[in-house]
């Protein structure tokens, strides 16, 4: 191990840093699993950031204006667990009994064990002080861009002269893996464009991955890439050098026109004989002998494990503990004055932080008439009322957004097609000079869009992102992580089926609906007419711990006559009886979503004319329906009726749990094709005749 020089800090600095290193080595060794090398090498960076710069109160981890630290290199989780323990961060009620240590020493000893607060990668829903769940590389830095965007928007909306309610900064620690993943480039590009001067990425340039040296695969000049993306690039030649680290952080804090990228050169497993600089130190225990030798060099007893030397807790208490308490106390006092001066804004902020909605937020949501309208192409001729899912959703979105000021978002360069532009007066565009704009232009960056809005949701606002359903494939990592974290961003996906028509199979989603419904706790809505769209928005807006997908059509859907069929309010339960047999005792049940609801209703009318008692069940959200009580589900899908046909222009996979082994699914078993919609519907069997035939075949 190199001999420490004065730039490496005081003796108590070194003792505290070495304590973090030893905790990481011991925890991985005890678990016989984990990533020890990076926590060992990066302990000086995390120590210095928390101890000397982070505006963070360990006793008030929910303080709204705290600085955010994102560990994008989630495999180095012990960096976070050790600093949360040593700074004595207090647990929030959502993670367990309030006031207890967020991470105790026993928790660190239980690293990677069942039920512990110290899983292999940090999870924000488990552990206080973990700002976002990281693991898949690149997601954390993209989340941090969302946090920086949210801070800008919140500051613009809530700050007033003399009352700087939101001033915090966002720091993210990333590595070579994060920089290789494309999502970081997408997110970094947008951050540069938006000139997010409140954002700092600290890049651990250790030139090691699991397979060996980065020279095997990664020889680009990352610093020049970020500079080209519009970032302020700084260099720290030795990650142990606190003087250089201080200068870099202070330069970031003074930068006013761009985000900052700090390249910190490190040696993985620094100070561990035989392991320094080795790729084997990345993802496997260091071994008892190398750990013992490293502890000797660091002045620790090699026979002891999980040792916290005298003075370390006190050092943190006198540093971040004291500074953080003073900052948060001053903020709360300022906010009390703010509440008196701006009571309406203060009330809105409290609602936002509690994930609640303003009173009367639903009042502007339109009801859609089923009365026939004049055909513009044939004056004097009436045509059935119909509107596309995307048009209806856009109208509802605008109505809701006018009542919920923190509902903000945009599309991945597809707003004219997804109808997700907020068009009411004052909505505006979020740009470097207009941070209060509510329309976001994500560019063609579907992967980063999902990750960025996760970061925004973690900051309290209610964000949405939009695109075509086929491109939801780009967003699967953030969808999954949002579900795991229990946050509630909204995704609007249009062009939901082979109804895309001439665009062809590359743009026609088939397997997406089933695969998205397979993600635990992700709510997928596919409403069957405009009024179901409105009801579905009412449900998803009330979600506070679940992400939601609104999946709507490009093509028109008939607006159902609710005097003839059941009220659309039934959609609030996820699935409901839309049309029933005259005696309420059907021979067959038709289940449908989206545009296929109209098809099922047509088939129902044909079956009724043929003397067959049928029921139509509209199922806009299977997740909501599955959470209803058994009595309700039985009333909609009685077990005695085994003749069931599900109709959806997608993979049939998810429907067999509803139709059973005796039922049938009219769905897609192949990819689509490029042709006009009417030809596709006939070719793939989405016709009244096909559905009626499927029913009659079952009843035989």
Buried (B, 14 or more C-beta within 10 A) or exposed (E): BEEBEEEBBEEBBBBBBBBBBBBBBBBBBBBEBBBBBBBBBBBBBBBBBBBBBBBBBBBBBEBBBBBBBBBBBBBBBBBBBBBBBBBBBBBBEEBBEEEEBBBBEEBBBBBBEEEBBBBBBBBBEBBBBBBBBBBBBBBBBBBBBBBBBBBBBBBBBBBEEEBBBBEBBBBBBBBBBBBBBEBBBBBBBBBBBBBBBBBBBBBBBBBBBEEBEBEEEBEEEBBEBBBEBBBBBBBBEBBBBBBBBBBBBEBBBEBEEBBBBBBBBBBBBBBBBBBBBBBBBBBBBBBEEBBBBBBEBBEBEBEEBBBBBEEBBEBBBEBBBEBBBEBBBEBBEBBEEBBEEBEEBBEBBEBBEEBEBEEEBBEBBBEBEBEEEEEEEEEEEEEBBBBBBBBBBBBBBBBBBBBBBBBBBBBBBBBEBBBBBBEEEEBEBBBEEEBBBBBBBBBEBBBBBBBBBBBBBBBBBBBBBBBBBBBBBBBBBBBBBBBBBBBBBBBBBBBBBBBBBEBBBEBBBBEBBBBBBEBEBBBBBBBBBBBBBBBBBBBBBBBEEBBBBBBBBBBBBBBBEBEEBBEBBBBBBBBBBBBBBEEEEBBBBBBBBBBBBBBBBBBBBBBBEEEBBBBBBBBBBBBBBEEBEEEBBEEBBBEEBBBBBBBBBBBBBBBEEBBEEEBBBBBBEEEBBBBEBEEBBEEBBBBBEBBBBBBBEBEE
